[in-house]
């Protein structure tokens, strides 16, 4: 049973953004403060990556664990409207896979940063991974 009324739940879900999310802003701030310059949400690239480094042909996706079905404690299948959510989330996963393969086919490399990675108390390993991805 949901702890919110259908009206409140609907409002809450309508407020979830697809761009400029808090996890994305954390990554962008770190990149900027460390001298990396980037473009945002380029429509001509498959999947419209959140952060794009054109000269390096590299892209970063910052994914929410729920929306993209990450295997972590933050992803749980909803207990109501099960069929809708199964189709929605599985569709996101299939679309992600398709977009990643299109990027790679076009000669691009990509990195996925998960929302849960940004909630860890020590972000140094994550930032080292990002730096290694961008500088290689």
N, CA, C and O atoms as a GROMACS GRO file, in nm:
protein
  544
    1UNK      N    1   0.084  -0.118   0.000
    1UNK     CA    2   0.000   0.000   0.000
    1UNK      C    3   0.088   0.124   0.000
    1UNK      O    4   0.185   0.132   0.075
    2UNK      N    5   0.055   0.219  -0.082
    2UNK     CA    6   0.129   0.344  -0.091
    2UNK      C    7   0.100   0.431   0.030
    2UNK      O    8  -0.012   0.433   0.081
    3UNK      N    9   0.202   0.502   0.076
    3UNK     CA   10   0.183   0.590   0.192
    3UNK      C   11   0.119   0.723   0.152
    3UNK      O   12   0.079   0.801   0.239
    4UNK      N   13   0.108   0.749   0.022
    4UNK     CA   14   0.047   0.872  -0.028
    4UNK      C   15  -0.084   0.841  -0.100
    4UNK      O   16  -0.106   0.731  -0.150
    5UNK      N   17  -0.170   0.942  -0.104
    5UNK     CA   18  -0.292   0.928  -0.183
    5UNK      C   19  -0.254   0.929  -0.331
    5UNK      O   20  -0.146   0.977  -0.366
    6UNK      N   21  -0.341   0.878  -0.418
    6UNK     CA   22  -0.309   0.880  -0.561
    6UNK      C   23  -0.280   1.022  -0.613
    6UNK      O   24  -0.194   1.040  -0.700
    7UNK      N   25  -0.349   1.120  -0.561
    7UNK     CA   26  -0.330   1.257  -0.607
    7UNK      C   27  -0.191   1.309  -0.566
    7UNK      O   28  -0.121   1.371  -0.646
    8UNK      N   29  -0.151   1.283  -0.442
    8UNK     CA   30  -0.020   1.326  -0.394
    8UNK      C   31   0.090   1.251  -0.468
    8UNK      O   32   0.190   1.312  -0.508
    9UNK      N   33   0.074   1.119  -0.487
    9UNK     CA   34   0.173   1.040  -0.560
    9UNK      C   35   0.188   1.092  -0.703
    9UNK      O   36   0.300   1.103  -0.753
   10UNK      N   37   0.078   1.122  -0.768
   10UNK     CA   38   0.082   1.173  -0.904
   10UNK      C   39   0.159   1.305  -0.909
   10UNK      O   40   0.240   1.326  -0.998
   11UNK      N   41   0.132   1.392  -0.813
   11UNK     CA   42   0.203   1.520  -0.809
   11UNK      C   43   0.353   1.497  -0.788
   11UNK      O   44   0.436   1.556  -0.858
   12UNK      N   45   0.388   1.411  -0.692
   12UNK     CA   46   0.529   1.383  -0.664
   12UNK      C   47   0.600   1.331  -0.789
   12UNK      O   48   0.711   1.376  -0.820
   13UNK      N   49   0.538   1.238  -0.859
   13UNK     CA   50   0.601   1.181  -0.978
   13UNK      C   51   0.613   1.285  -1.089
   13UNK      O   52   0.708   1.282  -1.167
   14UNK      N   53   0.519   1.377  -1.097
   14UNK     CA   54   0.524   1.480  -1.201
   14UNK      C   55   0.638   1.579  -1.179
   14UNK      O   56   0.678   1.650  -1.272
   15UNK      N   57   0.689   1.584  -1.058
   15UNK     CA   58   0.796   1.679  -1.025
   15UNK      C   59   0.936   1.623  -1.051
   15UNK      O   60   1.035   1.695  -1.036
   16UNK      N   61   0.945   1.496  -1.089
   16UNK     CA   62   1.075   1.435  -1.116
   16UNK      C   63   1.122   1.480  -1.253
   16UNK      O   64   1.052   1.466  -1.353
   17UNK      N   65   1.245   1.535  -1.256
   17UNK     CA   66   1.299   1.591  -1.378
   17UNK      C   67   1.384   1.490  -1.454
   17UNK      O   68   1.433   1.392  -1.396
   18UNK      N   69   1.400   1.514  -1.581
   18UNK     CA   70   1.487   1.430  -1.663
   18UNK      C   71   1.621   1.495  -1.690
   18UNK      O   72   1.715   1.427  -1.730
   19UNK      N   73   1.632   1.625  -1.668
   19UNK     CA   74   1.756   1.699  -1.689
   19UNK      C   75   1.786   1.781  -1.564
   19UNK      O   76   1.697   1.815  -1.486
   20UNK      N   77   1.914   1.811  -1.548
   20UNK     CA   78   1.959   1.896  -1.438
   20UNK      C   79   1.917   1.843  -1.301
   20UNK      O   80   1.879   1.920  -1.213
   21UNK      N   81   1.924   1.712  -1.285
   21UNK     CA   82   1.888   1.651  -1.158
   21UNK      C   83   2.000   1.676  -1.057
   21UNK      O   84   2.111   1.715  -1.094
   22UNK      N   85   1.971   1.653  -0.931
   22UNK     CA   86   2.072   1.674  -0.827
   22UNK      C   87   2.196   1.589  -0.850
   22UNK      O   88   2.307   1.642  -0.842
   23UNK      N   89   2.182   1.458  -0.880
   23UNK     CA   90   2.304   1.380  -0.908
   23UNK      C   91   2.383   1.434  -1.028
   23UNK      O   92   2.506   1.438  -1.026
   24UNK      N   93   2.312   1.475  -1.132
   24UNK     CA   94   2.380   1.531  -1.249
   24UNK      C   95   2.455   1.658  -1.213
   24UNK      O   96   2.567   1.680  -1.259
   25UNK      N   97   2.394   1.742  -1.132
   25UNK     CA   98   2.458   1.868  -1.093
   25UNK      C   99   2.584   1.844  -1.008
   25UNK      O  100   2.680   1.919  -1.018
   26UNK      N  101   2.582   1.740  -0.926
   26UNK     CA  102   2.702   1.706  -0.847
   26UNK      C  103   2.817   1.670  -0.940
   26UNK      O  104   2.929   1.715  -0.921
   27UNK      N  105   2.788   1.588  -1.040
   27UNK     CA  106   2.892   1.546  -1.136
   27UNK      C  107   2.941   1.667  -1.216
   27UNK      O  108   3.061   1.686  -1.232
   28UNK      N  109   2.849   1.747  -1.264
   28UNK     CA  110   2.888   1.864  -1.344
   28UNK      C  111   2.973   1.961  -1.264
   28UNK      O  112   3.069   2.016  -1.316
   29UNK      N  113   2.939   1.982  -1.138
   29UNK     CA  114   3.017   2.074  -1.054
   29UNK      C  115   3.159   2.022  -1.034
   29UNK      O  116   3.255   2.098  -1.041
   30UNK      N  117   3.172   1.890  -1.009
   30UNK     CA  118   3.305   1.833  -0.992
   30UNK      C  119   3.386   1.848  -1.121
   30UNK      O  120   3.503   1.888  -1.118
   31UNK      N  121   3.324   1.816  -1.234
   31UNK     CA  122   3.394   1.827  -1.362
   31UNK      C  123   3.443   1.970  -1.387
   31UNK      O  124   3.558   1.991  -1.423
   32UNK      N  125   3.354   2.067  -1.366
   32UNK     CA  126   3.389   2.208  -1.390
   32UNK      C  127   3.502   2.252  -1.298
   32UNK      O  128   3.597   2.318  -1.341
   33UNK      N  129   3.491   2.216  -1.170
   33UNK     CA  130   3.594   2.255  -1.073
   33UNK      C  131   3.728   2.189  -1.099
   33UNK      O  132   3.831   2.236  -1.051
   34UNK      N  133   3.728   2.080  -1.176
   34UNK     CA  134   3.852   2.010  -1.209
   34UNK      C  135   3.900   2.037  -1.352
   34UNK      O  136   3.984   1.965  -1.405
   35UNK      N  137   3.845   2.140  -1.412
   35UNK     CA  138   3.895   2.187  -1.540
   35UNK      C  139   3.839   2.120  -1.664
   35UNK      O  140   3.886   2.145  -1.775
   36UNK      N  141   3.739   2.035  -1.648
   36UNK     CA  142   3.678   1.970  -1.763
   36UNK      C  143   3.564   2.055  -1.816
   36UNK      O  144   3.475   2.096  -1.741
   37UNK      N  145   3.567   2.082  -1.944
   37UNK     CA  146   3.460   2.161  -2.007
   37UNK      C  147   3.378   2.067  -2.095
   37UNK      O  148   3.432   1.977  -2.159
   38UNK      N  149   3.250   2.089  -2.097
   38UNK     CA  150   3.159   1.991  -2.157
   38UNK      C  151   3.038   2.061  -2.218
   38UNK      O  152   3.016   2.181  -2.198
   39UNK      N  153   2.962   1.984  -2.291
   39UNK     CA  154   2.832   2.026  -2.345
   39UNK      C  155   2.726   1.941  -2.278
   39UNK      O  156   2.756   1.836  -2.220
   40UNK      N  157   2.602   1.986  -2.286
   40UNK     CA  158   2.492   1.917  -2.218
   40UNK      C  159   2.386   1.868  -2.314
   40UNK      O  160   2.348   1.940  -2.406
   41UNK      N  161   2.340   1.745  -2.294
   41UNK     CA  162   2.219   1.690  -2.357
   41UNK      C  163   2.214   1.712  -2.508
   41UNK      O  164   2.116   1.765  -2.560
   42UNK      N  165   2.319   1.673  -2.578
   42UNK     CA  166   2.321   1.694  -2.723
   42UNK      C  167   2.219   1.604  -2.790
   42UNK      O  168   2.226   1.481  -2.781
   43UNK      N  169   2.124   1.666  -2.857
   43UNK     CA  170   2.011   1.592  -2.915
   43UNK      C  171   2.052   1.505  -3.031
   43UNK      O  172   1.983   1.407  -3.061
   44UNK      N  173   2.162   1.537  -3.098
   44UNK     CA  174   2.199   1.457  -3.214
   44UNK      C  175   2.273   1.329  -3.177
   44UNK      O  176   2.300   1.246  -3.264
   45UNK      N  177   2.306   1.311  -3.049
   45UNK     CA  178   2.370   1.187  -3.006
   45UNK      C  179   2.265   1.090  -2.951
   45UNK      O  180   2.169   1.133  -2.887
   46UNK      N  181   2.282   0.961  -2.976
   46UNK     CA  182   2.186   0.863  -2.924
   46UNK      C  183   2.174   0.871  -2.771
   46UNK      O  184   2.275   0.870  -2.701
   47UNK      N  185   2.053   0.880  -2.722
   47UNK     CA  186   2.027   0.885  -2.579
   47UNK      C  187   2.042   1.022  -2.516
   47UNK      O  188   2.020   1.037  -2.396
   48UNK      N  189   2.078   1.123  -2.596
   48UNK     CA  190   2.102   1.257  -2.544
   48UNK      C  191   2.181   1.253  -2.413
   48UNK      O  192   2.126   1.285  -2.307
   49UNK      N  193   2.308   1.213  -2.418
   49UNK     CA  194   2.387   1.199  -2.295
   49UNK      C  195   2.381   1.325  -2.210
   49UNK      O  196   2.372   1.436  -2.261
   50UNK      N  197   2.386   1.306  -2.078
   50UNK     CA  198   2.378   1.418  -1.985
   50UNK      C  199   2.496   1.513  -2.001
   50UNK      O  200   2.479   1.635  -1.998
   51UNK      N  201   2.615   1.457  -2.019
   51UNK     CA  202   2.738   1.536  -2.028
   51UNK      C  203   2.819   1.483  -2.146
   51UNK      O  204   2.841   1.362  -2.159
   52UNK      N  205   2.863   1.575  -2.232
   52UNK     CA  206   2.931   1.534  -2.356
   52UNK      C  207   3.063   1.610  -2.371
   52UNK      O  208   3.069   1.731  -2.351
   53UNK      N  209   3.167   1.536  -2.407
   53UNK     CA  210   3.298   1.592  -2.435
   53UNK      C  211   3.325   1.567  -2.583
   53UNK      O  212   3.377   1.461  -2.620
   54UNK      N  213   3.291   1.662  -2.668
   54UNK     CA  214   3.293   1.643  -2.812
   54UNK      C  215   3.433   1.609  -2.863
   54UNK      O  216   3.449   1.513  -2.939
   55UNK      N  217   3.534   1.684  -2.822
   55UNK     CA  218   3.670   1.660  -2.871
   55UNK      C  219   3.725   1.525  -2.831
   55UNK      O  220   3.806   1.467  -2.903
   56UNK      N  221   3.681   1.474  -2.718
   56UNK     CA  222   3.728   1.344  -2.669
   56UNK      C  223   3.640   1.230  -2.720
   56UNK      O  224   3.676   1.113  -2.707
   57UNK      N  225   3.524   1.265  -2.777
   57UNK     CA  226   3.423   1.167  -2.819
   57UNK      C  227   3.386   1.076  -2.702
   57UNK      O  228   3.386   0.953  -2.712
   58UNK      N  229   3.354   1.141  -2.590
   58UNK     CA  230   3.315   1.069  -2.469
   58UNK      C  231   3.188   1.132  -2.413
   58UNK      O  232   3.165   1.252  -2.424
   59UNK      N  233   3.106   1.046  -2.352
   59UNK     CA  234   2.980   1.092  -2.297
   59UNK      C  235   2.959   1.029  -2.159
   59UNK      O  236   3.003   0.917  -2.132
   60UNK      N  237   2.893   1.103  -2.073
   60UNK     CA  238   2.859   1.054  -1.940
   60UNK      C  239   2.708   1.059  -1.923
   60UNK      O  240   2.644   1.160  -1.950
   61UNK      N  241   2.654   0.946  -1.878
   61UNK     CA  242   2.512   0.938  -1.841
   61UNK      C  243   2.507   0.932  -1.689
   61UNK      O  244   2.578   0.853  -1.628
   62UNK      N  245   2.423   1.014  -1.628
   62UNK     CA  246   2.401   1.008  -1.484
   62UNK      C  247   2.261   0.951  -1.466
   62UNK      O  248   2.162   1.020  -1.490
   63UNK      N  249   2.255   0.826  -1.423
   63UNK     CA  250   2.127   0.754  -1.417
   63UNK      C  251   2.074   0.742  -1.275
   63UNK      O  252   2.149   0.718  -1.180
   64UNK      N  253   1.943   0.759  -1.264
   64UNK     CA  254   1.874   0.730  -1.139
   64UNK      C  255   1.857   0.579  -1.127
   64UNK      O  256   1.821   0.512  -1.223
   65UNK      N  257   1.883   0.528  -1.008
   65UNK     CA  258   1.878   0.382  -0.988
   65UNK      C  259   1.739   0.325  -1.013
   65UNK      O  260   1.726   0.216  -1.068
   66UNK      N  261   1.635   0.397  -0.973
   66UNK     CA  262   1.499   0.346  -0.995
   66UNK      C  263   1.463   0.346  -1.143
   66UNK      O  264   1.415   0.245  -1.194
   67UNK      N  265   1.485   0.456  -1.210
   67UNK     CA  266   1.439   0.471  -1.348
   67UNK      C  267   1.512   0.382  -1.446
   67UNK      O  268   1.458   0.347  -1.551
   68UNK      N  269   1.635   0.343  -1.412
   68UNK     CA  270   1.716   0.263  -1.506
   68UNK      C  271   1.750   0.125  -1.451
   68UNK      O  272   1.838   0.057  -1.503
   69UNK      N  273   1.678   0.084  -1.345
   69UNK     CA  274   1.684  -0.052  -1.291
   69UNK      C  275   1.826  -0.095  -1.252
   69UNK      O  276   1.878  -0.196  -1.300
   70UNK      N  277   1.887  -0.015  -1.166
   70UNK     CA  278   2.020  -0.051  -1.118
   70UNK      C  279   2.009  -0.158  -1.010
   70UNK      O  280   1.916  -0.157  -0.929
   71UNK      N  281   2.103  -0.250  -1.010
   71UNK     CA  282   2.103  -0.358  -0.912
   71UNK      C  283   2.165  -0.308  -0.782
   71UNK      O  284   2.280  -0.340  -0.750
   72UNK      N  285   2.088  -0.230  -0.708
   72UNK     CA  286   2.134  -0.176  -0.580
   72UNK      C  287   2.013  -0.163  -0.486
   72UNK      O  288   1.900  -0.194  -0.524
   73UNK      N  289   2.038  -0.117  -0.365
   73UNK     CA  290   1.930  -0.110  -0.268
   73UNK      C  291   1.827  -0.002  -0.300
   73UNK      O  292   1.719   0.000  -0.240
   74UNK      N  293   1.858   0.087  -0.393
   74UNK     CA  294   1.764   0.195  -0.426
   74UNK      C  295   1.662   0.156  -0.532
   74UNK      O  296   1.567   0.230  -0.558
   75UNK      N  297   1.682   0.038  -0.594
   75UNK     CA  298   1.582  -0.006  -0.690
   75UNK      C  299   1.495  -0.114  -0.630
   75UNK      O  300   1.544  -0.219  -0.586
   76UNK      N  301   1.367  -0.087  -0.629
   76UNK     CA  302   1.267  -0.186  -0.588
   76UNK      C  303   1.148  -0.169  -0.680
   76UNK      O  304   1.107  -0.058  -0.712
   77UNK      N  305   1.092  -0.283  -0.723
   77UNK     CA  306   0.974  -0.275  -0.809
   77UNK      C  307   0.858  -0.218  -0.729
   77UNK      O  308   0.835  -0.260  -0.616
   78UNK      N  309   0.784  -0.123  -0.786
   78UNK     CA  310   0.665  -0.072  -0.718
   78UNK      C  311   0.563  -0.184  -0.695
   78UNK      O  312   0.555  -0.279  -0.773
   79UNK      N  313   0.487  -0.170  -0.589
   79UNK     CA  314   0.389  -0.274  -0.555
   79UNK      C  315   0.250  -0.245  -0.613
   79UNK      O  316   0.160  -0.329  -0.605
   80UNK      N  317   0.234  -0.127  -0.670
   80UNK     CA  318   0.106  -0.097  -0.735
   80UNK      C  319   0.131  -0.065  -0.882
   80UNK      O  320   0.241  -0.026  -0.920
   81UNK      N  321   0.028  -0.082  -0.962
   81UNK     CA  322   0.037  -0.056  -1.107
   81UNK      C  323   0.157  -0.130  -1.167
   81UNK      O  324   0.234  -0.075  -1.246
   82UNK      N  325   0.169  -0.256  -1.128
   82UNK     CA  326   0.287  -0.337  -1.158
   82UNK      C  327   0.314  -0.347  -1.308
   82UNK      O  328   0.429  -0.333  -1.352
   83UNK      N  329   0.212  -0.372  -1.386
   83UNK     CA  330   0.232  -0.389  -1.530
   83UNK      C  331   0.287  -0.261  -1.594
   83UNK      O  332   0.378  -0.266  -1.677
   84UNK      N  333   0.231  -0.146  -1.557
   84UNK     CA  334   0.278  -0.018  -1.610
   84UNK      C  335   0.426   0.002  -1.579
   84UNK      O  336   0.505   0.034  -1.668
   85UNK      N  337   0.463  -0.017  -1.452
   85UNK     CA  338   0.600   0.009  -1.411
   85UNK      C  339   0.698  -0.091  -1.474
   85UNK      O  340   0.810  -0.055  -1.507
   86UNK      N  341   0.656  -0.214  -1.489
   86UNK     CA  342   0.742  -0.313  -1.552
   86UNK      C  343   0.772  -0.272  -1.697
   86UNK      O  344   0.887  -0.274  -1.741
   87UNK      N  345   0.668  -0.233  -1.771
   87UNK     CA  346   0.688  -0.190  -1.910
   87UNK      C  347   0.773  -0.064  -1.917
   87UNK      O  348   0.863  -0.053  -2.001
   88UNK      N  349   0.746   0.031  -1.829
   88UNK     CA  350   0.818   0.159  -1.828
   88UNK      C  351   0.967   0.138  -1.802
   88UNK      O  352   1.051   0.186  -1.878
   89UNK      N  353   0.999   0.067  -1.695
   89UNK     CA  354   1.138   0.052  -1.655
   89UNK      C  355   1.214  -0.041  -1.750
   89UNK      O  356   1.328  -0.012  -1.786
   90UNK      N  357   1.152  -0.151  -1.791
   90UNK     CA  358   1.218  -0.240  -1.887
   90UNK      C  359   1.240  -0.168  -2.020
   90UNK      O  360   1.340  -0.190  -2.088
   91UNK      N  361   1.145  -0.083  -2.058
   91UNK     CA  362   1.161  -0.003  -2.180
   91UNK      C  363   1.281   0.091  -2.168
   91UNK      O  364   1.356   0.108  -2.264
   92UNK      N  365   1.299   0.152  -2.051
   92UNK     CA  366   1.414   0.239  -2.029
   92UNK      C  367   1.544   0.160  -2.043
   92UNK      O  368   1.639   0.208  -2.106
   93UNK      N  369   1.549   0.041  -1.986
   93UNK     CA  370   1.670  -0.042  -1.991
   93UNK      C  371   1.702  -0.080  -2.136
   93UNK      O  372   1.818  -0.073  -2.177
   94UNK      N  373   1.601  -0.121  -2.211
   94UNK     CA  374   1.623  -0.157  -2.352
   94UNK      C  375   1.670  -0.037  -2.434
   94UNK      O  376   1.761  -0.048  -2.515
   95UNK      N  377   1.607   0.076  -2.411
   95UNK     CA  378   1.645   0.198  -2.482
   95UNK      C  379   1.789   0.239  -2.448
   95UNK      O  380   1.865   0.279  -2.536
   96UNK      N  381   1.826   0.227  -2.319
   96UNK     CA  382   1.964   0.258  -2.279
   96UNK      C  383   2.062   0.169  -2.355
   96UNK      O  384   2.160   0.219  -2.411
   97UNK      N  385   2.036   0.040  -2.357
   97UNK     CA  386   2.124  -0.055  -2.424
   97UNK      C  387   2.138  -0.022  -2.573
   97UNK      O  388   2.248  -0.024  -2.628
   98UNK      N  389   2.026   0.009  -2.636
   98UNK     CA  390   2.027   0.046  -2.778
   98UNK      C  391   2.111   0.172  -2.800
   98UNK      O  392   2.193   0.177  -2.891
   99UNK      N  393   2.090   0.274  -2.715
   99UNK     CA  394   2.163   0.400  -2.729
   99UNK      C  395   2.312   0.382  -2.706
   99UNK      O  396   2.394   0.443  -2.774
  100UNK      N  397   2.349   0.299  -2.608
  100UNK     CA  398   2.491   0.274  -2.583
  100UNK      C  399   2.556   0.210  -2.706
  100UNK      O  400   2.665   0.250  -2.746
  101UNK      N  401   2.488   0.112  -2.766
  101UNK     CA  402   2.547   0.045  -2.882
  101UNK      C  403   2.558   0.141  -3.001
  101UNK      O  404   2.655   0.134  -3.077
  102UNK      N  405   2.461   0.231  -3.017
  102UNK     CA  406   2.468   0.330  -3.125
  102UNK      C  407   2.584   0.427  -3.103
  102UNK      O  408   2.654   0.464  -3.198
  103UNK      N  409   2.606   0.467  -2.980
  103UNK     CA  410   2.719   0.556  -2.949
  103UNK      C  411   2.852   0.487  -2.982
  103UNK      O  412   2.938   0.545  -3.047
  104UNK      N  413   2.867   0.363  -2.936
  104UNK     CA  414   2.990   0.289  -2.960
  104UNK      C  415   3.012   0.269  -3.110
  104UNK      O  416   3.125   0.281  -3.159
  105UNK      N  417   2.906   0.239  -3.183
  105UNK     CA  418   2.916   0.221  -3.329
  105UNK      C  419   2.962   0.349  -3.398
  105UNK      O  420   3.027   0.344  -3.503
  106UNK      N  421   2.929   0.463  -3.339
  106UNK     CA  422   2.968   0.592  -3.396
  106UNK      C  423   3.107   0.635  -3.348
  106UNK      O  424   3.153   0.745  -3.380
  107UNK      N  425   3.174   0.548  -3.273
  107UNK     CA  426   3.310   0.579  -3.230
  107UNK      C  427   3.320   0.651  -3.097
  107UNK      O  428   3.426   0.705  -3.063
  108UNK      N  429   3.214   0.654  -3.022
  108UNK     CA  430   3.212   0.721  -2.893
  108UNK      C  431   3.233   0.621  -2.780
  108UNK      O  432   3.205   0.502  -2.794
  109UNK      N  433   3.284   0.672  -2.669
  109UNK     CA  434   3.293   0.595  -2.545
  109UNK      C  435   3.198   0.661  -2.445
  109UNK      O  436   3.174   0.781  -2.450
  110UNK      N  437   3.146   0.579  -2.355
  110UNK     CA  438   3.052   0.635  -2.257
  110UNK      C  439   3.079   0.578  -2.118
  110UNK      O  440   3.138   0.472  -2.103
  111UNK      N  441   3.035   0.652  -2.020
  111UNK     CA  442   3.044   0.612  -1.880
  111UNK      C  443   2.908   0.635  -1.817
  111UNK      O  444   2.846   0.739  -1.839
  112UNK      N  445   2.863   0.539  -1.738
  112UNK     CA  446   2.738   0.555  -1.664
  112UNK      C  447   2.774   0.576  -1.517
  112UNK      O  448   2.845   0.496  -1.457
  113UNK      N  449   2.723   0.685  -1.461
  113UNK     CA  450   2.737   0.711  -1.318
  113UNK      C  451   2.599   0.692  -1.257
  113UNK      O  452   2.502   0.756  -1.299
  114UNK      N  453   2.592   0.605  -1.157
  114UNK     CA  454   2.464   0.575  -1.093
  114UNK      C  455   2.442   0.666  -0.973
  114UNK      O  456   2.535   0.703  -0.902
  115UNK      N  457   2.317   0.701  -0.953
  115UNK     CA  458   2.276   0.786  -0.841
  115UNK      C  459   2.333   0.735  -0.708
  115UNK      O  460   2.378   0.815  -0.625
  116UNK      N  461   2.331   0.604  -0.686
  116UNK     CA  462   2.378   0.548  -0.559
  116UNK      C  463   2.528   0.569  -0.538
  116UNK      O  464   2.573   0.578  -0.424
  117UNK      N  465   2.604   0.578  -0.647
  117UNK     CA  466   2.748   0.601  -0.635
  117UNK      C  467   2.775   0.738  -0.574
  117UNK      O  468   2.876   0.758  -0.506
  118UNK      N  469   2.685   0.833  -0.598
  118UNK     CA  470   2.702   0.969  -0.548
  118UNK      C  471   2.656   0.984  -0.404
  118UNK      O  472   2.673   1.090  -0.343
  119UNK      N  473   2.596   0.879  -0.349
  119UNK     CA  474   2.549   0.882  -0.210
  119UNK      C  475   2.650   0.821  -0.114
  119UNK      O  476   2.628   0.821   0.007
  120UNK      N  477   2.759   0.768  -0.167
  120UNK     CA  478   2.861   0.707  -0.082
  120UNK      C  479   2.936   0.816  -0.006
  120UNK      O  480   2.953   0.927  -0.057
  121UNK      N  481   2.982   0.784   0.116
  121UNK     CA  482   3.053   0.885   0.195
  121UNK      C  483   3.187   0.926   0.134
  121UNK      O  484   3.231   1.040   0.150
  122UNK      N  485   3.252   0.833   0.063
  122UNK     CA  486   3.382   0.862   0.001
  122UNK      C  487   3.367   0.859  -0.151
  122UNK      O  488   3.349   0.753  -0.210
  123UNK      N  489   3.374   0.975  -0.212
  123UNK     CA  490   3.356   0.985  -0.358
  123UNK      C  491   3.488   0.981  -0.435
  123UNK      O  492   3.489   0.985  -0.558
  124UNK      N  493   3.600   0.974  -0.363
  124UNK     CA  494   3.731   0.975  -0.430
  124UNK      C  495   3.743   0.863  -0.534
  124UNK      O  496   3.789   0.890  -0.645
  125UNK      N  497   3.704   0.737  -0.502
  125UNK     CA  498   3.715   0.633  -0.606
  125UNK      C  499   3.631   0.664  -0.730
  125UNK      O  500   3.674   0.636  -0.842
  126UNK      N  501   3.513   0.721  -0.712
  126UNK     CA  502   3.430   0.759  -0.826
  126UNK      C  503   3.499   0.864  -0.910
  126UNK      O  504   3.507   0.851  -1.033
  127UNK      N  505   3.550   0.970  -0.845
  127UNK     CA  506   3.615   1.078  -0.920
  127UNK      C  507   3.741   1.027  -0.990
  127UNK      O  508   3.773   1.072  -1.100
  128UNK      N  509   3.812   0.934  -0.928
  128UNK     CA  510   3.930   0.875  -0.994
  128UNK      C  511   3.888   0.798  -1.119
  128UNK      O  512   3.956   0.804  -1.222
  129UNK      N  513   3.777   0.727  -1.110
  129UNK     CA  514   3.724   0.653  -1.225
  129UNK      C  515   3.683   0.748  -1.338
  129UNK      O  516   3.711   0.722  -1.455
  130UNK      N  517   3.618   0.859  -1.302
  130UNK     CA  518   3.577   0.958  -1.402
  130UNK      C  519   3.701   1.019  -1.468
  130UNK      O  520   3.706   1.033  -1.590
  131UNK      N  521   3.799   1.055  -1.387
  131UNK     CA  522   3.922   1.115  -1.439
  131UNK      C  523   3.994   1.018  -1.533
  131UNK      O  524   4.042   1.057  -1.640
  132UNK      N  525   4.001   0.891  -1.493
  132UNK     CA  526   4.066   0.790  -1.577
  132UNK      C  527   3.991   0.773  -1.709
  132UNK      O  528   4.053   0.762  -1.815
  133UNK      N  529   3.857   0.772  -1.703
  133UNK     CA  530   3.775   0.761  -1.824
  133UNK      C  531   3.801   0.878  -1.919
  133UNK      O  532   3.818   0.858  -2.039
  134UNK      N  533   3.805   0.999  -1.866
  134UNK     CA  534   3.819   1.117  -1.951
  134UNK      C  535   3.961   1.136  -2.004
  134UNK      O  536   3.980   1.186  -2.115
  135UNK      N  537   4.059   1.097  -1.926
  135UNK     CA  538   4.199   1.122  -1.964
  135UNK      C  539   4.261   1.008  -2.046
  135UNK      O  540   4.371   1.024  -2.098
  136UNK      N  541   4.192   0.895  -2.057
  136UNK     CA  542   4.250   0.782  -2.132
  136UNK      C  543   4.228   0.798  -2.281
  136UNK      O  544   4.271   0.713  -2.359
   0.00000   0.00000   0.00000
